[in-house]
Amino acid sequence: MAFLTDRKRADGMGAAKTGTASFWWMTVSSVALLVLVPIFIFTAGPMIGKDYATVTAYFSRPFPAIVALLTFSVGLLHFKNGVTVLIEDYVQGLARKIWIIVMTCVSYAAIATIVFAIARIAL
Protein backbone atom coordinates (compact mmCIF):
# COMPACT_ATOMS: atom_id res chain seq x y z
CA MET A 1 0.00 0.00 0.00
CA ALA A 2 1.43 3.36 -1.05
CA PHE A 3 0.95 6.32 1.24
CA LEU A 4 1.45 8.90 -1.51
CA THR A 5 -1.18 11.41 -2.45
CA ASP A 6 -2.31 11.76 -6.04
CA ARG A 7 -0.46 15.06 -6.25
CA LYS A 8 2.80 13.49 -5.05
CA ARG A 9 2.49 10.63 -7.57
CA ALA A 10 1.96 13.08 -10.45
CA ASP A 11 4.65 15.57 -9.39
CA GLY A 12 7.16 16.13 -12.18
CA MET A 13 5.20 14.21 -14.80
CA GLY A 14 3.77 15.79 -17.91
CA ALA A 15 0.94 14.57 -20.10
CA ALA A 16 3.13 11.75 -21.45
CA LYS A 17 4.02 10.58 -17.91
CA THR A 18 7.72 11.01 -18.63
CA GLY A 19 8.48 14.24 -16.79
CA THR A 20 10.65 17.04 -18.09
CA ALA A 21 14.00 15.28 -18.41
CA SER A 22 14.36 15.92 -22.14
CA PHE A 23 13.52 19.61 -21.81
CA TRP A 24 15.90 19.99 -18.86
CA TRP A 25 18.75 18.24 -20.69
CA MET A 26 18.26 20.44 -23.76
CA THR A 27 18.32 23.57 -21.58
CA VAL A 28 21.49 22.50 -19.76
CA SER A 29 23.28 21.52 -22.97
CA SER A 30 22.22 24.80 -24.61
CA VAL A 31 23.76 26.79 -21.78
CA ALA A 32 26.90 24.65 -21.92
CA LEU A 33 27.17 25.26 -25.66
CA LEU A 34 26.59 28.96 -25.10
CA VAL A 35 29.82 28.96 -23.10
CA LEU A 36 31.79 26.32 -25.03
CA VAL A 37 31.28 27.54 -28.61
CA PRO A 38 32.88 31.00 -28.13
CA ILE A 39 35.76 29.44 -26.19
CA PHE A 40 36.21 26.90 -29.00
CA ILE A 41 36.13 29.63 -31.65
CA PHE A 42 38.77 31.70 -29.86
CA THR A 43 40.84 28.58 -29.15
CA ALA A 44 40.70 26.89 -32.56
CA GLY A 45 40.23 29.99 -34.71
CA PRO A 46 43.90 30.97 -34.86
CA MET A 47 44.71 27.53 -36.29
CA ILE A 48 42.69 28.07 -39.46
CA GLY A 49 45.03 28.04 -42.43
CA LYS A 50 48.03 26.70 -40.50
CA ASP A 51 49.97 23.64 -41.63
CA TYR A 52 49.33 20.15 -40.24
CA ALA A 53 52.35 20.09 -37.90
CA THR A 54 51.39 23.38 -36.25
CA VAL A 55 47.77 22.32 -35.74
CA THR A 56 48.70 18.92 -34.27
CA ALA A 57 51.26 20.54 -31.97
CA TYR A 58 48.65 23.06 -30.83
CA PHE A 59 45.94 20.47 -30.19
CA SER A 60 48.37 18.19 -28.37
CA ARG A 61 48.22 20.71 -25.51
CA PRO A 62 45.58 19.87 -22.88
CA PHE A 63 43.40 23.02 -22.94
CA PRO A 64 42.62 23.16 -26.69
CA ALA A 65 42.10 19.39 -26.81
CA ILE A 66 39.68 19.42 -23.85
CA VAL A 67 37.76 22.42 -25.21
CA ALA A 68 37.39 20.76 -28.63
CA LEU A 69 36.35 17.45 -27.08
CA LEU A 70 33.76 19.05 -24.80
CA THR A 71 32.36 21.27 -27.55
CA PHE A 72 31.89 18.46 -30.04
CA SER A 73 30.61 15.95 -27.47
CA VAL A 74 28.04 18.28 -25.91
CA GLY A 75 27.04 19.53 -29.36
CA LEU A 76 26.42 16.04 -30.69
CA LEU A 77 24.50 14.98 -27.58
CA HIS A 78 22.39 18.13 -27.97
CA PHE A 79 21.84 17.17 -31.61
CA LYS A 80 20.85 13.63 -30.65
CA ASN A 81 18.25 14.79 -28.15
CA GLY A 82 16.90 17.46 -30.49
CA VAL A 83 16.54 15.12 -33.44
CA THR A 84 14.91 12.52 -31.16
CA VAL A 85 12.25 15.04 -30.15
CA LEU A 86 11.79 16.00 -33.80
CA ILE A 87 11.34 12.35 -34.83
CA GLU A 88 8.92 11.70 -31.96
CA ASP A 89 6.82 14.67 -33.08
CA TYR A 90 6.68 14.02 -36.83
CA VAL A 91 7.20 10.28 -37.48
CA GLN A 92 4.73 7.53 -36.58
CA GLY A 93 4.83 3.76 -36.17
CA LEU A 94 7.83 1.52 -36.66
CA ALA A 95 9.67 4.18 -38.65
CA ARG A 96 9.83 6.29 -35.48
CA LYS A 97 11.70 3.60 -33.58
CA ILE A 98 14.01 2.86 -36.49
CA TRP A 99 14.92 6.53 -37.04
CA ILE A 100 15.52 7.12 -33.34
CA ILE A 101 17.84 4.10 -33.19
CA VAL A 102 19.66 5.17 -36.38
CA MET A 103 20.18 8.76 -35.23
CA THR A 104 21.30 7.66 -31.76
CA CYS A 105 23.86 5.31 -33.32
CA VAL A 106 25.07 8.01 -35.73
CA SER A 107 25.47 10.50 -32.88
CA TYR A 108 27.40 8.13 -30.65
CA ALA A 109 29.55 6.95 -33.57
CA ALA A 110 30.44 10.58 -34.32
CA ILE A 111 31.30 11.17 -30.66
CA ALA A 112 33.49 8.06 -30.60
CA THR A 113 35.25 9.19 -33.78
CA ILE A 114 35.90 12.63 -32.33
CA VAL A 115 37.20 11.21 -29.05
CA PHE A 116 39.51 8.87 -30.99
CA ALA A 117 40.76 11.66 -33.27
CA ILE A 118 41.48 14.10 -30.44
CA ALA A 119 43.07 11.39 -28.31
CA ARG A 120 45.24 10.39 -31.25
CA ILE A 121 46.40 13.99 -31.73
CA ALA A 122 46.79 14.75 -28.01
CA LEU A 123 48.72 11.60 -27.11
PAKE-292135 format. One record per atom (N, C-alpha, C, O): residue number from 1; residue in three letters; atom name; y, z, x. Coordinates in steps of 0.2 Angstrom, whole numbers. Layout:
N
R  resi  resn  name     yy     zz     xx
R   NUM   ALA    CA      Y      Z      X
...
# end
This chain:
123
R  resi  resn  name     yy     zz     xx
R     1   MET     N     -6      0      4
R     1   MET    CA      0      0      0
R     1   MET     C      6      0      5
R     1   MET     O      7      4      9
R     2   ALA     N     11     -5      3
R     2   ALA    CA     17     -5      7
R     2   ALA     C     22     -1      4
R     2   ALA     O     23     -2     -2
R     3   PHE     N     26      2      7
R     3   PHE    CA     32      6      5
R     3   PHE     C     38      3      6
R     3   PHE     O     43      6      7
R     4   LEU     N     38     -4      6
R     4   LEU    CA     45     -8      7
R     4   LEU     C     47    -10      1
R     4   LEU     O     44    -12     -4
R     5   THR     N     54    -10      0
R     5   THR    CA     57    -12     -6
R     5   THR     C     57    -20     -6
R     5   THR     O     56    -23      0
R     6   ASP     N     58    -23    -11
R     6   ASP    CA     59    -30    -12
R     6   ASP     C     64    -33     -7
R     6   ASP     O     63    -38     -4
R     7   ARG     N     70    -29     -7
R     7   ARG    CA     75    -31     -2
R     7   ARG     C     73    -31      5
R     7   ARG     O     75    -36      9
R     8   LYS     N     70    -26      7
R     8   LYS    CA     67    -25     14
R     8   LYS     C     62    -31     16
R     8   LYS     O     63    -33     21
R     9   ARG     N     58    -33     11
R     9   ARG    CA     53    -38     12
R     9   ARG     C     57    -45     13
R     9   ARG     O     54    -49     17
R    10   ALA     N     62    -46     10
R    10   ALA    CA     65    -52     10
R    10   ALA     C     71    -53     15
R    10   ALA     O     74    -58     16
R    11   ASP     N     72    -47     18
R    11   ASP    CA     78    -47     23
R    11   ASP     C     76    -52     29
R    11   ASP     O     71    -52     32
R    12   GLY     N     81    -56     30
R    12   GLY    CA     81    -61     36
R    12   GLY     C     77    -67     34
R    12   GLY     O     76    -71     38
R    13   MET     N     75    -68     28
R    13   MET    CA     71    -74     26
R    13   MET     C     75    -78     22
R    13   MET     O     79    -76     17
R    14   GLY     N     75    -85     23
R    14   GLY    CA     79    -90     19
R    14   GLY     C     75    -92     13
R    14   GLY     O     70    -89     12
R    15   ALA     N     77    -98     10
R    15   ALA    CA     73   -101      5
R    15   ALA     C     66   -103      7
R    15   ALA     O     61   -103      3
R    16   ALA     N     65   -105     13
R    16   ALA    CA     59   -107     16
R    16   ALA     C     54   -102     18
R    16   ALA     O     49   -103     21
R    17   LYS     N     57    -95     18
R    17   LYS    CA     53    -90     20
R    17   LYS     C     52    -90     28
R    17   LYS     O     47    -87     30
R    18   THR     N     56    -93     31
R    18   THR    CA     55    -93     39
R    18   THR     C     61    -90     42
R    18   THR     O     60    -89     48
R    19   GLY     N     66    -87     39
R    19   GLY    CA     71    -84     42
R    19   GLY     C     76    -89     46
R    19   GLY     O     76    -95     44
R    20   THR     N     80    -86     50
R    20   THR    CA     85    -90     53
R    20   THR     C     84    -92     61
R    20   THR     O     89    -93     64
R    21   ALA     N     78    -91     63
R    21   ALA    CA     76    -92     70
R    21   ALA     C     79    -99     73
R    21   ALA     O     82    -99     78
R    22   SER     N     78   -104     69
R    22   SER    CA     80   -111     72
R    22   SER     C     87   -111     72
R    22   SER     O     90   -114     77
R    23   PHE     N     91   -109     67
R    23   PHE    CA     98   -109     68
R    23   PHE     C    101   -105     73
R    23   PHE     O    105   -107     77
R    24   TRP     N     98    -99     74
R    24   TRP    CA    100    -94     79
R    24   TRP     C     99    -97     86
R    24   TRP     O    103    -97     91
R    25   TRP     N     93   -100     87
R    25   TRP    CA     91   -103     94
R    25   TRP     C     96   -109     95
R    25   TRP     O     98   -110    101
R    26   MET     N     98   -113     90
R    26   MET    CA    102   -119     91
R    26   MET     C    109   -116     93
R    26   MET     O    113   -119     97
R    27   THR     N    111   -111     90
R    27   THR    CA    118   -108     92
R    27   THR     C    118   -105     99
R    27   THR     O    123   -106    102
R    28   VAL     N    113   -102    101
R    28   VAL    CA    112    -99    107
R    28   VAL     C    112   -104    113
R    28   VAL     O    116   -104    118
R    29   SER     N    108   -109    111
R    29   SER    CA    108   -115    116
R    29   SER     C    114   -119    117
R    29   SER     O    116   -122    122
R    30   SER     N    118   -120    111
R    30   SER    CA    124   -123    111
R    30   SER     C    129   -119    115
R    30   SER     O    133   -123    119
R    31   VAL     N    129   -113    115
R    31   VAL    CA    134   -109    119
R    31   VAL     C    132   -109    126
R    31   VAL     O    136   -110    131
R    32   ALA     N    126   -109    128
R    32   ALA    CA    123   -110    135
R    32   ALA     C    125   -116    137
R    32   ALA     O    127   -117    143
R    33   LEU     N    124   -122    133
R    33   LEU    CA    126   -128    136
R    33   LEU     C    134   -129    137
R    33   LEU     O    136   -133    141
R    34   LEU     N    138   -125    132
R    34   LEU    CA    145   -126    133
R    34   LEU     C    147   -123    140
R    34   LEU     O    152   -125    142
R    35   VAL     N    143   -118    142
R    35   VAL    CA    145   -115    149
R    35   VAL     C    142   -120    155
R    35   VAL     O    145   -121    160
R    36   LEU     N    135   -122    154
R    36   LEU    CA    132   -125    159
R    36   LEU     C    134   -132    160
R    36   LEU     O    134   -134    166
R    37   VAL     N    136   -136    155
R    37   VAL    CA    138   -143    156
R    37   VAL     C    144   -144    161
R    37   VAL     O    144   -148    166
R    38   PRO     N    149   -140    160
R    38   PRO    CA    155   -141    164
R    38   PRO     C    153   -138    172
R    38   PRO     O    155   -141    176
R    39   ILE     N    149   -133    172
R    39   ILE    CA    147   -131    179
R    39   ILE     C    143   -136    182
R    39   ILE     O    144   -138    188
R    40   PHE     N    139   -140    178
R    40   PHE    CA    135   -145    181
R    40   PHE     C    139   -151    183
R    40   PHE     O    138   -154    188
R    41   ILE     N    144   -153    179
R    41   ILE    CA    148   -158    181
R    41   ILE     C    152   -157    187
R    41   ILE     O    153   -161    191
R    42   PHE     N    155   -151    188
R    42   PHE    CA    158   -149    194
R    42   PHE     C    154   -148    200
R    42   PHE     O    156   -149    206
R    43   THR     N    148   -147    199
R    43   THR    CA    143   -146    204
R    43   THR     C    140   -152    206
R    43   THR     O    140   -154    212
R    44   ALA     N    138   -156    202
R    44   ALA    CA    134   -163    204
R    44   ALA     C    139   -169    204
R    44   ALA     O    138   -174    207
R    45   GLY     N    145   -168    201
R    45   GLY    CA    150   -174    201
R    45   GLY     C    152   -176    208
R    45   GLY     O    152   -182    209
R    46   PRO     N    153   -172    213
R    46   PRO    CA    155   -174    219
R    46   PRO     C    149   -178    223
R    46   PRO     O    151   -182    228
R    47   MET     N    143   -178    220
R    47   MET    CA    138   -181    224
R    47   MET     C    137   -189    221
R    47   MET     O    133   -192    224
R    48   ILE     N    141   -191    216
R    48   ILE    CA    140   -197    213
R    48   ILE     C    143   -202    219
R    48   ILE     O    148   -202    221
R    49   GLY     N    139   -207    220
R    49   GLY    CA    140   -212    225
R    49   GLY     C    138   -210    232
R    49   GLY     O    139   -214    237
R    50   LYS     N    136   -204    233
R    50   LYS    CA    134   -203    240
R    50   LYS     C    127   -205    242
R    50   LYS     O    123   -208    237
R    51   ASP     N    125   -206    248
R    51   ASP    CA    118   -208    250
R    51   ASP     C    113   -203    248
R    51   ASP     O    114   -197    247
R    52   TYR     N    107   -205    249
R    52   TYR    CA    101   -201    247
R    52   TYR     C    100   -195    251
R    52   TYR     O     99   -189    248
R    53   ALA     N    101   -195    257
R    53   ALA    CA    100   -190    262
R    53   ALA     C    106   -184    260
R    53   ALA     O    104   -178    260
R    54   THR     N    112   -186    259
R    54   THR    CA    117   -181    257
R    54   THR     C    115   -178    250
R    54   THR     O    116   -172    250
R    55   VAL     N    113   -182    245
R    55   VAL    CA    112   -179    239
R    55   VAL     C    106   -174    239
R    55   VAL     O    106   -168    236
R    56   THR     N    100   -176    243
R    56   THR    CA     95   -171    243
R    56   THR     C     96   -165    247
R    56   THR     O     94   -160    246
R    57   ALA     N    101   -166    253
R    57   ALA    CA    103   -160    256
R    57   ALA     C    107   -155    252
R    57   ALA     O    106   -149    252
R    58   TYR     N    111   -158    248
R    58   TYR    CA    115   -154    243
R    58   TYR     C    111   -151    238
R    58   TYR     O    112   -145    237
R    59   PHE     N    106   -154    235
R    59   PHE    CA    102   -151    230
R    59   PHE     C     97   -147    232
R    59   PHE     O     93   -144    229
R    60   SER     N     96   -146    239
R    60   SER    CA     91   -142    242
R    60   SER     C     94   -135    242
R    60   SER     O     90   -130    244
R    61   ARG     N    100   -134    241
R    61   ARG    CA    104   -128    241
R    61   ARG     C    102   -124    234
R    61   ARG     O    101   -128    229
R    62   PRO     N    102   -118    234
R    62   PRO    CA     99   -114    228
R    62   PRO     C    104   -115    222
R    62   PRO     O    102   -117    216
R    63   PHE     N    111   -115    223
R    63   PHE    CA    115   -115    217
R    63   PHE     C    115   -121    213
R    63   PHE     O    114   -121    207
R    64   PRO     N    116   -127    217
R    64   PRO    CA    116   -133    213
R    64   PRO     C    109   -135    210
R    64   PRO     O    109   -138    204
R    65   ALA     N    104   -133    213
R    65   ALA    CA     97   -134    210
R    65   ALA     C     96   -130    204
R    65   ALA     O     93   -132    199
R    66   ILE     N     98   -124    204
R    66   ILE    CA     97   -119    198
R    66   ILE     C    101   -122    193
R    66   ILE     O     99   -122    187
R    67   VAL     N    108   -124    194
R    67   VAL    CA    112   -126    189
R    67   VAL     C    109   -132    186
R    67   VAL     O    109   -133    179
R    68   ALA     N    107   -137    190
R    68   ALA    CA    104   -143    187
R    68   ALA     C     98   -142    183
R    68   ALA     O     97   -144    177
R    69   LEU     N     93   -137    185
R    69   LEU    CA     87   -135    182
R    69   LEU     C     89   -132    175
R    69   LEU     O     86   -134    170
R    70   LEU     N     93   -127    175
R    70   LEU    CA     95   -124    169
R    70   LEU     C     98   -129    164
R    70   LEU     O     97   -129    158
R    71   THR     N    103   -133    166
R    71   THR    CA    106   -138    162
R    71   THR     C    101   -142    158
R    71   THR     O    102   -143    152
R    72   PHE     N     97   -145    162
R    72   PHE    CA     92   -150    159
R    72   PHE     C     87   -147    155
R    72   PHE     O     85   -149    150
R    73   SER     N     85   -141    157
R    73   SER    CA     80   -137    153
R    73   SER     C     83   -135    146
R    73   SER     O     80   -136    141
R    74   VAL     N     88   -132    146
R    74   VAL    CA     91   -130    140
R    74   VAL     C     93   -136    136
R    74   VAL     O     93   -135    130
R    75   GLY     N     96   -141    139
R    75   GLY    CA     98   -147    135
R    75   GLY     C     92   -150    132
R    75   GLY     O     92   -152    126
R    76   LEU     N     86   -150    135
R    76   LEU    CA     80   -153    132
R    76   LEU     C     77   -149    127
R    76   LEU     O     74   -151    122
R    77   LEU     N     77   -142    128
R    77   LEU    CA     75   -138    123
R    77   LEU     C     79   -138    116
R    77   LEU     O     77   -138    111
R    78   HIS     N     86   -139    117
R    78   HIS    CA     91   -140    112
R    78   HIS     C     89   -146    108
R    78   HIS     O     89   -147    102
R    79   PHE     N     88   -152    112
R    79   PHE    CA     86   -158    109
R    79   PHE     C     79   -157    105
R    79   PHE     O     79   -160    100
R    80   LYS     N     74   -154    108
R    80   LYS    CA     68   -153    104
R    80   LYS     C     69   -150     98
R    80   LYS     O     66   -152     92
R    81   ASN     N     73   -144     97
R    81   ASN    CA     74   -141     91
R    81   ASN     C     78   -145     86
R    81   ASN     O     77   -145     80
R    82   GLY     N     83   -148     89
R    82   GLY    CA     87   -152     84
R    82   GLY     C     83   -158     81
R    82   GLY     O     84   -160     75
R    83   VAL     N     79   -162     85
R    83   VAL    CA     76   -167     83
R    83   VAL     C     70   -165     78
R    83   VAL     O     68   -168     73
R    84   THR     N     68   -159     79
R    84   THR    CA     63   -156     75
R    84   THR     C     66   -155     68
R    84   THR     O     63   -156     63
R    85   VAL     N     72   -152     68
R    85   VAL    CA     75   -151     61
R    85   VAL     C     77   -157     58
R    85   VAL     O     76   -158     52
R    86   LEU     N     79   -162     62
R    86   LEU    CA     80   -169     59
R    86   LEU     C     74   -172     56
R    86   LEU     O     74   -175     50
R    87   ILE     N     68   -172     59
R    87   ILE    CA     62   -174     57
R    87   ILE     C     60   -170     50
R    87   ILE     O     57   -173     46
R    88   GLU     N     60   -164     51
R    88   GLU    CA     59   -160     45
R    88   GLU     C     63   -162     39
R    88   GLU     O     60   -161     33
R    89   ASP     N     69   -164     40
R    89   ASP    CA     73   -165     34
R    89   ASP     C     72   -172     31
R    89   ASP     O     73   -173     25
R    90   TYR     N     70   -177     36
R    90   TYR    CA     70   -184     33
R    90   TYR     C     63   -188     33
R    90   TYR     O     63   -193     31
R    91   VAL     N     58   -184     36
R    91   VAL    CA     51   -187     36
R    91   VAL     C     47   -183     32
R    91   VAL     O     47   -177     32
R    92   GLN     N     42   -186     28
R    92   GLN    CA     38   -183     24
R    92   GLN     C     30   -184     26
R    92   GLN     O     29   -189     29
R    93   GLY     N     26   -180     23
R    93   GLY    CA     19   -181     24
R    93   GLY     C     16   -180     31
R    93   GLY     O     19   -176     35
R    94   LEU     N     11   -184     33
R    94   LEU    CA      8   -183     39
R    94   LEU     C     12   -186     45
R    94   LEU     O     12   -183     50
R    95   ALA     N     16   -191     43
R    95   ALA    CA     21   -193     48
R    95   ALA     C     25   -188     51
R    95   ALA     O     27   -188     57
R    96   ARG     N     27   -183     47
R    96   ARG    CA     31   -177     49
R    96   ARG     C     28   -174     55
R    96   ARG     O     31   -172     60
R    97   LYS     N     22   -172     53
R    97   LYS    CA     18   -168     58
R    97   LYS     C     17   -172     65
R    97   LYS     O     18   -169     70
R    98   ILE     N     15   -178     64
R    98   ILE    CA     14   -182     70
R    98   ILE     C     21   -183     74
R    98   ILE     O     20   -182     80
R    99   TRP     N     26   -184     71
R    99   TRP    CA     33   -185     75
R    99   TRP     C     35   -179     78
R    99   TRP     O     38   -179     83
R   100   ILE     N     34   -173     75
R   100   ILE    CA     36   -167     78
R   100   ILE     C     31   -165     84
R   100   ILE     O     34   -163     89
R   101   ILE     N     25   -167     83
R   101   ILE    CA     21   -166     89
R   101   ILE     C     23   -171     95
R   101   ILE     O     23   -169    101
R   102   VAL     N     24   -177     93
R   102   VAL    CA     26   -182     98
R   102   VAL     C     32   -180    102
R   102   VAL     O     33   -180    108
R   103   MET     N     37   -178     98
R   103   MET    CA     44   -176    101
R   103   MET     C     43   -170    105
R   103   MET     O     47   -169    110
R   104   THR     N     39   -165    103
R   104   THR    CA     38   -159    107
R   104   THR     C     35   -160    113
R   104   THR     O     37   -158    118
R   105   CYS     N     30   -165    113
R   105   CYS    CA     27   -167    119
R   105   CYS     C     31   -170    124
R   105   CYS     O     31   -169    130
R   106   VAL     N     35   -175    121
R   106   VAL    CA     40   -179    125
R   106   VAL     C     45   -174    129
R   106   VAL     O     47   -175    134
R   107   SER     N     48   -169    125
R   107   SER    CA     53   -164    127
R   107   SER     C     50   -160    133
R   107   SER     O     53   -159    138
R   108   TYR     N     44   -157    132
R   108   TYR    CA     41   -153    137
R   108   TYR     C     38   -157    143
R   108   TYR     O     39   -155    149
R   109   ALA     N     36   -164    142
R   109   ALA    CA     35   -168    148
R   109   ALA     C     41   -169    152
R   109   ALA     O     41   -169    158
R   110   ALA     N     47   -170    149
R   110   ALA    CA     53   -172    152
R   110   ALA     C     55   -165    156
R   110   ALA     O     57   -166    162
R   111   ILE     N     54   -160    153
R   111   ILE    CA     56   -153    156
R   111   ILE     C     51   -152    163
R   111   ILE     O     54   -151    168
R   112   ALA     N     45   -154    162
R   112   ALA    CA     40   -153    167
R   112   ALA     C     42   -158    173
R   112   ALA     O     42   -156    179
R   113   THR     N     44   -164    171
R   113   THR    CA     46   -169    176
R   113   THR     C     52   -167    180
R   113   THR     O     53   -167    186
R   114   ILE     N     57   -164    176
R   114   ILE    CA     63   -162    180
R   114   ILE     C     62   -156    184
R   114   ILE     O     65   -155    190
R   115   VAL     N     58   -151    182
R   115   VAL    CA     56   -145    186
R   115   VAL     C     53   -148    192
R   115   VAL     O     54   -145    198
R   116   PHE     N     48   -152    192
R   116   PHE    CA     44   -155    198
R   116   PHE     C     49   -158    202
R   116   PHE     O     49   -157    208
R   117   ALA     N     54   -163    200
R   117   ALA    CA     58   -166    204
R   117   ALA     C     63   -162    208
R   117   ALA     O     64   -163    214
R   118   ILE     N     66   -157    204
R   118   ILE    CA     71   -152    207
R   118   ILE     C     67   -148    212
R   118   ILE     O     69   -146    218
R   119   ALA     N     61   -146    211
R   119   ALA    CA     57   -142    215
R   119   ALA     C     55   -146    222
R   119   ALA     O     55   -143    227
R   120   ARG     N     54   -152    221
R   120   ARG    CA     52   -156    226
R   120   ARG     C     58   -157    231
R   120   ARG     O     57   -157    237
R   121   ILE     N     64   -158    228
R   121   ILE    CA     70   -159    232
R   121   ILE     C     72   -152    235
R   121   ILE     O     74   -152    241
R   122   ALA     N     71   -147    231
R   122   ALA    CA     74   -140    234
R   122   ALA     C     69   -137    239
R   122   ALA     O     71   -133    243
R   123   LEU     N     63   -139    239
R   123   LEU    CA     58   -136    244
R   123   LEU     C     56   -140    249
R   123   LEU     O     52   -138    254
# end
